[in-house]
Amino acid sequence: MKLSELPRRVAATVEGVADAVPNDAIARRLRELGFVRGERVEIVAAGPVGAEPLLVQIGFTRFALRRSEAARIEVTVDSEAFA
């Protein structure tokens, strides 16, 4: 599942960031910010117009991401999120 499809306040784990083109600067920057395999992530809130931007929390840090940026991040929903 893509991070942009994740419901709000549902815990997930980052599986990876997809490169749109070779040497993708945006994908590289997302990895530098901490969107790496195994990190816990969740959508905290979404903007009022078109649900953009998304407020994303990874660890103890929050970032505002465009939906197009969040769509590059593959996640797996944590099993305890539905327990």
C-alpha positions in Angstrom: 0.0 0.0 0.0 1.2 3.5 -0.6 1.5 6.0 2.2 -0.9 8.3 0.4 -3.6 5.6 0.7 -3.1 4.9 4.4 -6.1 6.0 6.6 -5.4 8.6 9.3 -4.1 7.4 12.7 -3.3 3.9 11.4 0.2 2.7 12.2 2.3 1.3 9.4 5.9 0.3 8.6 7.9 1.7 5.7 8.9 -0.9 3.1 10.7 1.4 0.8 10.7 4.5 -1.4 10.2 4.1 -5.1 12.4 6.0 -7.5 10.4 7.7 -10.3 13.5 8.2 -12.4 17.2 7.2 -12.1 19.0 9.2 -9.4 15.6 10.6 -8.2 16.3 13.6 -6.0 12.9 13.5 -4.3 13.1 9.8 -3.4 16.7 10.4 -2.1 15.5 13.3 0.1 12.6 11.2 1.5 15.2 8.5 2.5 17.4 11.2 4.1 14.4 12.4 6.1 14.0 8.9 7.6 11.6 7.1 5.3 13.6 3.9 5.3 12.6 0.3 5.6 11.4 -0.7 9.0 10.5 2.8 10.3 7.0 3.2 11.9 4.9 5.9 10.2 1.3 7.2 10.3 -0.8 10.0 8.8 -1.7 12.5 11.6 -3.8 14.9 9.6 -4.7 16.1 6.1 -5.2 19.6 4.7 -8.6 21.0 4.2 -8.5 21.4 0.4 -8.2 18.1 -1.5 -6.7 16.5 1.7 -3.4 18.1 0.8 -0.8 18.3 2.3 -0.6 15.2 4.5 0.9 15.6 8.0 3.0 12.5 8.4 4.8 11.4 11.6 7.8 9.2 11.4 9.4 8.5 14.8 9.1 11.7 16.8 9.2 14.0 13.7 6.4 15.3 11.7 6.6 16.3 8.0 4.1 17.9 5.6 4.1 15.9 2.3 2.3 16.3 -0.9 0.2 13.3 -1.9 2.5 12.8 -4.9 5.4 12.5 -2.5 3.6 10.2 -0.1 2.6 8.0 -3.1 6.3 7.1 -3.6 6.5 5.5 -0.1 5.4 1.9 0.2 4.1 0.8 3.6 2.6 -2.2 5.3 -0.1 -1.7 7.9 0.9 -3.0 11.3 -1.1 -6.0 12.4 -1.7 -4.6 15.9 -3.5 -1.6 14.3 -6.6 -3.7 13.8 -6.3 -5.6 17.1 
